[in-house]
Amino acid sequence: MTEDPLVADLRSFGLDDIEAQTYVRLDRLGKAKASSLSSGLKTNRTTTYGILERLKLIGIVESSMTRPVSFIA
């Protein structure tokens, strides 16, 4: 399987592999819940929430104020 060029670019900016994959998936979906992202990435939801929080701290992901929380790249 070839690596997505966007994932490689994001890794060169300091994201680790799963952070980059999460961001790319979220960007392609437009808006998503952590559960949708975790099932697509085959990670558990708790791990996905942690990754999304780190991406929020970096400033490349935002979250909604609704329940359940949705994330936007």
PDB file of N, CA, C and O in Angstrom:
ATOM      1  N   MET A   1       0.838  -1.174   0.000  1.00  0.00           N
ATOM      2  CA  MET A   1       0.000   0.000   0.000  1.00  0.00           C
ATOM      3  C   MET A   1       0.887   1.242   0.000  1.00  0.00           C
ATOM      4  O   MET A   1       1.809   1.341   0.809  1.00  0.00           O
ATOM      5  N   THR A   2       0.624   2.172  -0.881  1.00  0.00           N
ATOM      6  CA  THR A   2       1.423   3.387  -0.938  1.00  0.00           C
ATOM      7  C   THR A   2       0.916   4.401   0.074  1.00  0.00           C
ATOM      8  O   THR A   2      -0.274   4.482   0.378  1.00  0.00           O
ATOM      9  N   GLU A   3       1.851   5.155   0.573  1.00  0.00           N
ATOM     10  CA  GLU A   3       1.509   6.165   1.565  1.00  0.00           C
ATOM     11  C   GLU A   3       0.871   7.375   0.899  1.00  0.00           C
ATOM     12  O   GLU A   3       1.296   7.809  -0.171  1.00  0.00           O
ATOM     13  N   ASP A   4      -0.140   7.901   1.539  1.00  0.00           N
ATOM     14  CA  ASP A   4      -0.794   9.116   1.068  1.00  0.00           C
ATOM     15  C   ASP A   4       0.229  10.257   1.133  1.00  0.00           C
ATOM     16  O   ASP A   4       0.836  10.471   2.183  1.00  0.00           O
ATOM     17  N   PRO A   5       0.432  10.989   0.041  1.00  0.00           N
ATOM     18  CA  PRO A   5       1.410  12.077   0.051  1.00  0.00           C
ATOM     19  C   PRO A   5       1.105  13.151   1.088  1.00  0.00           C
ATOM     20  O   PRO A   5       2.028  13.761   1.627  1.00  0.00           O
ATOM     21  N   LEU A   6      -0.167  13.394   1.379  1.00  0.00           N
ATOM     22  CA  LEU A   6      -0.516  14.394   2.382  1.00  0.00           C
ATOM     23  C   LEU A   6      -0.085  13.943   3.777  1.00  0.00           C
ATOM     24  O   LEU A   6       0.361  14.758   4.585  1.00  0.00           O
ATOM     25  N   VAL A   7      -0.218  12.648   4.061  1.00  0.00           N
ATOM     26  CA  VAL A   7       0.239  12.111   5.344  1.00  0.00           C
ATOM     27  C   VAL A   7       1.744  12.318   5.466  1.00  0.00           C
ATOM     28  O   VAL A   7       2.231  12.732   6.518  1.00  0.00           O
ATOM     29  N   ALA A   8       2.473  12.035   4.411  1.00  0.00           N
ATOM     30  CA  ALA A   8       3.931  12.232   4.433  1.00  0.00           C
ATOM     31  C   ALA A   8       4.279  13.697   4.658  1.00  0.00           C
ATOM     32  O   ALA A   8       5.192  14.006   5.423  1.00  0.00           O
ATOM     33  N   ASP A   9       3.564  14.597   4.001  1.00  0.00           N
ATOM     34  CA  ASP A   9       3.811  16.031   4.189  1.00  0.00           C
ATOM     35  C   ASP A   9       3.550  16.454   5.627  1.00  0.00           C
ATOM     36  O   ASP A   9       4.338  17.197   6.212  1.00  0.00           O
ATOM     37  N   LEU A  10       2.457  15.988   6.191  1.00  0.00           N
ATOM     38  CA  LEU A  10       2.127  16.350   7.570  1.00  0.00           C
ATOM     39  C   LEU A  10       3.156  15.795   8.551  1.00  0.00           C
ATOM     40  O   LEU A  10       3.485  16.445   9.543  1.00  0.00           O
ATOM     41  N   ARG A  11       3.660  14.604   8.278  1.00  0.00           N
ATOM     42  CA  ARG A  11       4.708  14.046   9.142  1.00  0.00           C
ATOM     43  C   ARG A  11       5.970  14.901   9.078  1.00  0.00           C
ATOM     44  O   ARG A  11       6.681  15.033  10.074  1.00  0.00           O
ATOM     45  N   SER A  12       6.251  15.480   7.917  1.00  0.00           N
ATOM     46  CA  SER A  12       7.438  16.331   7.816  1.00  0.00           C
ATOM     47  C   SER A  12       7.275  17.627   8.614  1.00  0.00           C
ATOM     48  O   SER A  12       8.261  18.303   8.907  1.00  0.00           O
ATOM     49  N   PHE A  13       6.022  17.978   8.968  1.00  0.00           N
ATOM     50  CA  PHE A  13       5.758  19.155   9.796  1.00  0.00           C
ATOM     51  C   PHE A  13       5.667  18.807  11.280  1.00  0.00           C
ATOM     52  O   PHE A  13       5.327  19.662  12.098  1.00  0.00           O
ATOM     53  N   GLY A  14       5.971  17.558  11.629  1.00  0.00           N
ATOM     54  CA  GLY A  14       6.053  17.185  13.030  1.00  0.00           C
ATOM     55  C   GLY A  14       4.921  16.336  13.580  1.00  0.00           C
ATOM     56  O   GLY A  14       4.970  15.942  14.745  1.00  0.00           O
ATOM     57  N   LEU A  15       3.901  16.042  12.781  1.00  0.00           N
ATOM     58  CA  LEU A  15       2.848  15.151  13.263  1.00  0.00           C
ATOM     59  C   LEU A  15       3.338  13.714  13.195  1.00  0.00           C
ATOM     60  O   LEU A  15       4.106  13.358  12.301  1.00  0.00           O
ATOM     61  N   ASP A  16       2.895  12.881  14.143  1.00  0.00           N
ATOM     62  CA  ASP A  16       3.240  11.472  14.014  1.00  0.00           C
ATOM     63  C   ASP A  16       2.265  10.829  13.017  1.00  0.00           C
ATOM     64  O   ASP A  16       1.329  11.478  12.550  1.00  0.00           O
ATOM     65  N   ASP A  17       2.486   9.586  12.706  1.00  0.00           N
ATOM     66  CA  ASP A  17       1.729   8.926  11.640  1.00  0.00           C
ATOM     67  C   ASP A  17       0.230   8.915  11.900  1.00  0.00           C
ATOM     68  O   ASP A  17      -0.549   9.255  11.010  1.00  0.00           O
ATOM     69  N   ILE A  18      -0.189   8.530  13.102  1.00  0.00           N
ATOM     70  CA  ILE A  18      -1.622   8.439  13.384  1.00  0.00           C
ATOM     71  C   ILE A  18      -2.265   9.815  13.448  1.00  0.00           C
ATOM     72  O   ILE A  18      -3.424   9.969  13.060  1.00  0.00           O
ATOM     73  N   GLU A  19      -1.539  10.819  13.928  1.00  0.00           N
ATOM     74  CA  GLU A  19      -2.069  12.187  13.916  1.00  0.00           C
ATOM     75  C   GLU A  19      -2.291  12.655  12.476  1.00  0.00           C
ATOM     76  O   GLU A  19      -3.323  13.247  12.161  1.00  0.00           O
ATOM     77  N   ALA A  20      -1.330  12.387  11.622  1.00  0.00           N
ATOM     78  CA  ALA A  20      -1.446  12.776  10.219  1.00  0.00           C
ATOM     79  C   ALA A  20      -2.588  12.039   9.535  1.00  0.00           C
ATOM     80  O   ALA A  20      -3.354  12.642   8.784  1.00  0.00           O
ATOM     81  N   GLN A  21      -2.707  10.740   9.788  1.00  0.00           N
ATOM     82  CA  GLN A  21      -3.801   9.964   9.189  1.00  0.00           C
ATOM     83  C   GLN A  21      -5.157  10.459   9.674  1.00  0.00           C
ATOM     84  O   GLN A  21      -6.106  10.546   8.896  1.00  0.00           O
ATOM     85  N   THR A  22      -5.245  10.782  10.960  1.00  0.00           N
ATOM     86  CA  THR A  22      -6.502  11.289  11.520  1.00  0.00           C
ATOM     87  C   THR A  22      -6.875  12.613  10.877  1.00  0.00           C
ATOM     88  O   THR A  22      -8.029  12.821  10.500  1.00  0.00           O
ATOM     89  N   TYR A  23      -5.908  13.506  10.752  1.00  0.00           N
ATOM     90  CA  TYR A  23      -6.179  14.806  10.144  1.00  0.00           C
ATOM     91  C   TYR A  23      -6.643  14.653   8.692  1.00  0.00           C
ATOM     92  O   TYR A  23      -7.615  15.286   8.280  1.00  0.00           O
ATOM     93  N   VAL A  24      -5.955  13.819   7.926  1.00  0.00           N
ATOM     94  CA  VAL A  24      -6.314  13.627   6.513  1.00  0.00           C
ATOM     95  C   VAL A  24      -7.718  13.046   6.401  1.00  0.00           C
ATOM     96  O   VAL A  24      -8.506  13.491   5.567  1.00  0.00           O
ATOM     97  N   ARG A  25      -8.034  12.066   7.222  1.00  0.00           N
ATOM     98  CA  ARG A  25      -9.380  11.470   7.172  1.00  0.00           C
ATOM     99  C   ARG A  25     -10.438  12.512   7.529  1.00  0.00           C
ATOM    100  O   ARG A  25     -11.466  12.613   6.858  1.00  0.00           O
ATOM    101  N   LEU A  26     -10.187  13.283   8.582  1.00  0.00           N
ATOM    102  CA  LEU A  26     -11.131  14.314   8.992  1.00  0.00           C
ATOM    103  C   LEU A  26     -11.291  15.368   7.902  1.00  0.00           C
ATOM    104  O   LEU A  26     -12.404  15.816   7.626  1.00  0.00           O
ATOM    105  N   ASP A  27     -10.199  15.759   7.294  1.00  0.00           N
ATOM    106  CA  ASP A  27     -10.256  16.747   6.213  1.00  0.00           C
ATOM    107  C   ASP A  27     -11.106  16.236   5.052  1.00  0.00           C
ATOM    108  O   ASP A  27     -11.878  16.993   4.463  1.00  0.00           O
ATOM    109  N   ARG A  28     -10.967  14.984   4.732  1.00  0.00           N
ATOM    110  CA  ARG A  28     -11.730  14.407   3.614  1.00  0.00           C
ATOM    111  C   ARG A  28     -13.211  14.241   3.949  1.00  0.00           C
ATOM    112  O   ARG A  28     -14.064  14.335   3.066  1.00  0.00           O
ATOM    113  N   LEU A  29     -13.514  13.996   5.220  1.00  0.00           N
ATOM    114  CA  LEU A  29     -14.910  13.853   5.628  1.00  0.00           C
ATOM    115  C   LEU A  29     -15.583  15.217   5.803  1.00  0.00           C
ATOM    116  O   LEU A  29     -16.798  15.332   5.647  1.00  0.00           O
ATOM    117  N   GLY A  30     -14.814  16.229   6.117  1.00  0.00           N
ATOM    118  CA  GLY A  30     -15.358  17.564   6.321  1.00  0.00           C
ATOM    119  C   GLY A  30     -15.742  17.821   7.763  1.00  0.00           C
ATOM    120  O   GLY A  30     -15.290  18.801   8.354  1.00  0.00           O
ATOM    121  N   LYS A  31     -16.554  16.976   8.335  1.00  0.00           N
ATOM    122  CA  LYS A  31     -16.992  17.077   9.720  1.00  0.00           C
ATOM    123  C   LYS A  31     -17.296  15.664  10.177  1.00  0.00           C
ATOM    124  O   LYS A  31     -17.959  14.910   9.463  1.00  0.00           O
ATOM    125  N   ALA A  32     -16.819  15.294  11.359  1.00  0.00           N
ATOM    126  CA  ALA A  32     -17.030  13.916  11.805  1.00  0.00           C
ATOM    127  C   ALA A  32     -16.982  13.816  13.318  1.00  0.00           C
ATOM    128  O   ALA A  32     -16.393  14.657  13.996  1.00  0.00           O
ATOM    129  N   LYS A  33     -17.612  12.772  13.830  1.00  0.00           N
ATOM    130  CA  LYS A  33     -17.528  12.429  15.245  1.00  0.00           C
ATOM    131  C   LYS A  33     -16.301  11.531  15.444  1.00  0.00           C
ATOM    132  O   LYS A  33     -15.833  10.885  14.507  1.00  0.00           O
ATOM    133  N   ALA A  34     -15.802  11.504  16.649  1.00  0.00           N
ATOM    134  CA  ALA A  34     -14.647  10.670  16.960  1.00  0.00           C
ATOM    135  C   ALA A  34     -14.935   9.204  16.677  1.00  0.00           C
ATOM    136  O   ALA A  34     -14.043   8.473  16.247  1.00  0.00           O
ATOM    137  N   SER A  35     -16.165   8.765  16.911  1.00  0.00           N
ATOM    138  CA  SER A  35     -16.498   7.355  16.676  1.00  0.00           C
ATOM    139  C   SER A  35     -16.358   6.999  15.194  1.00  0.00           C
ATOM    140  O   SER A  35     -15.883   5.913  14.860  1.00  0.00           O
ATOM    141  N   SER A  36     -16.767   7.903  14.312  1.00  0.00           N
ATOM    142  CA  SER A  36     -16.619   7.660  12.872  1.00  0.00           C
ATOM    143  C   SER A  36     -15.151   7.600  12.468  1.00  0.00           C
ATOM    144  O   SER A  36     -14.736   6.748  11.682  1.00  0.00           O
ATOM    145  N   LEU A  37     -14.386   8.519  13.021  1.00  0.00           N
ATOM    146  CA  LEU A  37     -12.957   8.529  12.705  1.00  0.00           C
ATOM    147  C   LEU A  37     -12.269   7.272  13.229  1.00  0.00           C
ATOM    148  O   LEU A  37     -11.461   6.662  12.528  1.00  0.00           O
ATOM    149  N   SER A  38     -12.590   6.890  14.456  1.00  0.00           N
ATOM    150  CA  SER A  38     -11.913   5.732  15.037  1.00  0.00           C
ATOM    151  C   SER A  38     -12.238   4.441  14.291  1.00  0.00           C
ATOM    152  O   SER A  38     -11.369   3.584  14.131  1.00  0.00           O
ATOM    153  N   SER A  39     -13.475   4.296  13.838  1.00  0.00           N
ATOM    154  CA  SER A  39     -13.798   3.077  13.099  1.00  0.00           C
ATOM    155  C   SER A  39     -13.083   3.051  11.749  1.00  0.00           C
ATOM    156  O   SER A  39     -12.625   1.995  11.313  1.00  0.00           O
ATOM    157  N   GLY A  40     -12.984   4.190  11.091  1.00  0.00           N
ATOM    158  CA  GLY A  40     -12.285   4.251   9.806  1.00  0.00           C
ATOM    159  C   GLY A  40     -10.785   4.055   9.935  1.00  0.00           C
ATOM    160  O   GLY A  40     -10.141   3.510   9.038  1.00  0.00           O
ATOM    161  N   LEU A  41     -10.230   4.504  11.058  1.00  0.00           N
ATOM    162  CA  LEU A  41      -8.782   4.389  11.286  1.00  0.00           C
ATOM    163  C   LEU A  41      -8.411   3.111  12.017  1.00  0.00           C
ATOM    164  O   LEU A  41      -7.233   2.788  12.171  1.00  0.00           O
ATOM    165  N   LYS A  42      -9.440   2.381  12.470  1.00  0.00           N
ATOM    166  CA  LYS A  42      -9.236   1.143  13.230  1.00  0.00           C
ATOM    167  C   LYS A  42      -8.433   1.393  14.516  1.00  0.00           C
ATOM    168  O   LYS A  42      -7.514   0.647  14.853  1.00  0.00           O
ATOM    169  N   THR A  43      -8.812   2.460  15.212  1.00  0.00           N
ATOM    170  CA  THR A  43      -8.259   2.772  16.529  1.00  0.00           C
ATOM    171  C   THR A  43      -9.427   2.862  17.501  1.00  0.00           C
ATOM    172  O   THR A  43     -10.576   3.006  17.084  1.00  0.00           O
ATOM    173  N   ASN A  44      -9.137   2.779  18.789  1.00  0.00           N
ATOM    174  CA  ASN A  44     -10.250   2.906  19.725  1.00  0.00           C
ATOM    175  C   ASN A  44     -10.615   4.383  19.898  1.00  0.00           C
ATOM    176  O   ASN A  44      -9.810   5.276  19.630  1.00  0.00           O
ATOM    177  N   ARG A  45     -11.816   4.608  20.341  1.00  0.00           N
ATOM    178  CA  ARG A  45     -12.360   5.965  20.427  1.00  0.00           C
ATOM    179  C   ARG A  45     -11.579   6.829  21.414  1.00  0.00           C
ATOM    180  O   ARG A  45     -11.379   8.017  21.161  1.00  0.00           O
ATOM    181  N   THR A  46     -11.138   6.262  22.519  1.00  0.00           N
ATOM    182  CA  THR A  46     -10.374   7.015  23.504  1.00  0.00           C
ATOM    183  C   THR A  46      -9.073   7.529  22.899  1.00  0.00           C
ATOM    184  O   THR A  46      -8.702   8.684  23.109  1.00  0.00           O
ATOM    185  N   THR A  47      -8.392   6.687  22.162  1.00  0.00           N
ATOM    186  CA  THR A  47      -7.162   7.096  21.478  1.00  0.00           C
ATOM    187  C   THR A  47      -7.460   8.201  20.471  1.00  0.00           C
ATOM    188  O   THR A  47      -6.708   9.170  20.366  1.00  0.00           O
ATOM    189  N   THR A  48      -8.550   8.059  19.737  1.00  0.00           N
ATOM    190  CA  THR A  48      -8.923   9.050  18.735  1.00  0.00           C
ATOM    191  C   THR A  48      -9.215  10.395  19.385  1.00  0.00           C
ATOM    192  O   THR A  48      -8.801  11.430  18.864  1.00  0.00           O
ATOM    193  N   TYR A  49      -9.921  10.398  20.516  1.00  0.00           N
ATOM    194  CA  TYR A  49     -10.171  11.657  21.221  1.00  0.00           C
ATOM    195  C   TYR A  49      -8.864  12.326  21.634  1.00  0.00           C
ATOM    196  O   TYR A  49      -8.723  13.543  21.507  1.00  0.00           O
ATOM    197  N   GLY A  50      -7.919  11.550  22.121  1.00  0.00           N
ATOM    198  CA  GLY A  50      -6.617  12.106  22.507  1.00  0.00           C
ATOM    199  C   GLY A  50      -5.892  12.732  21.329  1.00  0.00           C
ATOM    200  O   GLY A  50      -5.320  13.816  21.445  1.00  0.00           O
ATOM    201  N   ILE A  51      -5.919  12.052  20.204  1.00  0.00           N
ATOM    202  CA  ILE A  51      -5.286  12.570  18.989  1.00  0.00           C
ATOM    203  C   ILE A  51      -5.968  13.871  18.564  1.00  0.00           C
ATOM    204  O   ILE A  51      -5.294  14.847  18.234  1.00  0.00           O
ATOM    205  N   LEU A  52      -7.294  13.885  18.571  1.00  0.00           N
ATOM    206  CA  LEU A  52      -8.028  15.085  18.182  1.00  0.00           C
ATOM    207  C   LEU A  52      -7.750  16.248  19.128  1.00  0.00           C
ATOM    208  O   LEU A  52      -7.664  17.396  18.690  1.00  0.00           O
ATOM    209  N   GLU A  53      -7.611  15.966  20.399  1.00  0.00           N
ATOM    210  CA  GLU A  53      -7.271  17.032  21.356  1.00  0.00           C
ATOM    211  C   GLU A  53      -5.889  17.608  21.062  1.00  0.00           C
ATOM    212  O   GLU A  53      -5.698  18.822  21.136  1.00  0.00           O
ATOM    213  N   ARG A  54      -4.923  16.749  20.731  1.00  0.00           N
ATOM    214  CA  ARG A  54      -3.580  17.248  20.376  1.00  0.00           C
ATOM    215  C   ARG A  54      -3.647  18.099  19.111  1.00  0.00           C
ATOM    216  O   ARG A  54      -2.986  19.133  19.020  1.00  0.00           O
ATOM    217  N   LEU A  55      -4.448  17.664  18.134  1.00  0.00           N
ATOM    218  CA  LEU A  55      -4.580  18.435  16.899  1.00  0.00           C
ATOM    219  C   LEU A  55      -5.293  19.763  17.156  1.00  0.00           C
ATOM    220  O   LEU A  55      -5.023  20.751  16.473  1.00  0.00           O
ATOM    221  N   LYS A  56      -6.197  19.796  18.132  1.00  0.00           N
ATOM    222  CA  LYS A  56      -6.835  21.055  18.520  1.00  0.00           C
ATOM    223  C   LYS A  56      -5.815  21.995  19.151  1.00  0.00           C
ATOM    224  O   LYS A  56      -5.822  23.193  18.870  1.00  0.00           O
ATOM    225  N   LEU A  57      -4.941  21.464  19.999  1.00  0.00           N
ATOM    226  CA  LEU A  57      -3.910  22.291  20.636  1.00  0.00           C
ATOM    227  C   LEU A  57      -2.969  22.904  19.605  1.00  0.00           C
ATOM    228  O   LEU A  57      -2.525  24.041  19.762  1.00  0.00           O
ATOM    229  N   ILE A  58      -2.673  22.162  18.570  1.00  0.00           N
ATOM    230  CA  ILE A  58      -1.819  22.656  17.488  1.00  0.00           C
ATOM    231  C   ILE A  58      -2.547  23.739  16.702  1.00  0.00           C
ATOM    232  O   ILE A  58      -1.918  24.632  16.133  1.00  0.00           O
ATOM    233  N   GLY A  59      -3.871  23.657  16.672  1.00  0.00           N
ATOM    234  CA  GLY A  59      -4.675  24.656  15.990  1.00  0.00           C
ATOM    235  C   GLY A  59      -5.137  24.269  14.600  1.00  0.00           C
ATOM    236  O   GLY A  59      -5.536  25.132  13.818  1.00  0.00           O
ATOM    237  N   ILE A  60      -5.089  22.965  14.275  1.00  0.00           N
ATOM    238  CA  ILE A  60      -5.506  22.550  12.934  1.00  0.00           C
ATOM    239  C   ILE A  60      -6.838  21.807  12.923  1.00  0.00           C
ATOM    240  O   ILE A  60      -7.327  21.411  11.865  1.00  0.00           O
ATOM    241  N   VAL A  61      -7.421  21.620  14.107  1.00  0.00           N
ATOM    242  CA  VAL A  61      -8.730  20.974  14.231  1.00  0.00           C
ATOM    243  C   VAL A  61      -9.572  21.804  15.197  1.00  0.00           C
ATOM    244  O   VAL A  61      -9.063  22.338  16.183  1.00  0.00           O
ATOM    245  N   GLU A  62     -10.859  21.903  14.900  1.00  0.00           N
ATOM    246  CA  GLU A  62     -11.811  22.569  15.788  1.00  0.00           C
ATOM    247  C   GLU A  62     -12.901  21.571  16.164  1.00  0.00           C
ATOM    248  O   GLU A  62     -13.136  20.590  15.459  1.00  0.00           O
ATOM    249  N   SER A  63     -13.563  21.840  17.289  1.00  0.00           N
ATOM    250  CA  SER A  63     -14.669  20.980  17.698  1.00  0.00           C
ATOM    251  C   SER A  63     -15.936  21.803  17.858  1.00  0.00           C
ATOM    252  O   SER A  63     -15.888  23.006  18.112  1.00  0.00           O
ATOM    253  N   SER A  64     -17.066  21.132  17.704  1.00  0.00           N
ATOM    254  CA  SER A  64     -18.360  21.795  17.851  1.00  0.00           C
ATOM    255  C   SER A  64     -18.737  21.842  19.322  1.00  0.00           C
ATOM    256  O   SER A  64     -18.143  21.154  20.153  1.00  0.00           O
ATOM    257  N   MET A  65     -19.719  22.653  19.627  1.00  0.00           N
ATOM    258  CA  MET A  65     -20.227  22.740  20.991  1.00  0.00           C
ATOM    259  C   MET A  65     -21.443  21.835  21.182  1.00  0.00           C
ATOM    260  O   MET A  65     -22.108  21.904  22.215  1.00  0.00           O
ATOM    261  N   THR A  66     -21.735  20.996  20.206  1.00  0.00           N
ATOM    262  CA  THR A  66     -22.902  20.116  20.272  1.00  0.00           C
ATOM    263  C   THR A  66     -22.542  18.786  20.916  1.00  0.00           C
ATOM    264  O   THR A  66     -21.367  18.467  21.100  1.00  0.00           O
ATOM    265  N   ARG A  67     -23.553  18.027  21.251  1.00  0.00           N
ATOM    266  CA  ARG A  67     -23.373  16.669  21.751  1.00  0.00           C
ATOM    267  C   ARG A  67     -24.048  15.722  20.793  1.00  0.00           C
ATOM    268  O   ARG A  67     -25.230  15.928  20.518  1.00  0.00           O
ATOM    269  N   PRO A  68     -23.415  14.716  20.268  1.00  0.00           N
ATOM    270  CA  PRO A  68     -21.999  14.431  20.440  1.00  0.00           C
ATOM    271  C   PRO A  68     -21.135  15.456  19.704  1.00  0.00           C
ATOM    272  O   PRO A  68     -21.560  16.095  18.742  1.00  0.00           O
ATOM    273  N   VAL A  69     -19.931  15.577  20.192  1.00  0.00           N
ATOM    274  CA  VAL A  69     -18.993  16.545  19.633  1.00  0.00           C
ATOM    275  C   VAL A  69     -18.596  16.117  18.223  1.00  0.00           C
ATOM    276  O   VAL A  69     -18.309  14.947  17.972  1.00  0.00           O
ATOM    277  N   SER A  70     -18.586  17.068  17.325  1.00  0.00           N
ATOM    278  CA  SER A  70     -18.083  16.843  15.966  1.00  0.00           C
ATOM    279  C   SER A  70     -16.784  17.619  15.809  1.00  0.00           C
ATOM    280  O   SER A  70     -16.574  18.637  16.469  1.00  0.00           O
ATOM    281  N   PHE A  71     -15.931  17.139  14.948  1.00  0.00           N
ATOM    282  CA  PHE A  71     -14.632  17.773  14.705  1.00  0.00           C
ATOM    283  C   PHE A  71     -14.532  18.190  13.253  1.00  0.00           C
ATOM    284  O   PHE A  71     -15.074  17.538  12.361  1.00  0.00           O
ATOM    285  N   ILE A  72     -13.827  19.292  13.032  1.00  0.00           N
ATOM    286  CA  ILE A  72     -13.635  19.848  11.698  1.00  0.00           C
ATOM    287  C   ILE A  72     -12.155  20.166  11.518  1.00  0.00           C
ATOM    288  O   ILE A  72     -11.525  20.746  12.403  1.00  0.00           O
ATOM    289  N   ALA A  73     -11.609  19.788  10.378  1.00  0.00           N
ATOM    290  CA  ALA A  73     -10.198  20.090  10.092  1.00  0.00           C
ATOM    291  C   ALA A  73     -10.076  21.529   9.614  1.00  0.00           C
ATOM    292  O   ALA A  73      -8.973  21.990   9.319  1.00  0.00           O
TER     293      ALA A  73
END
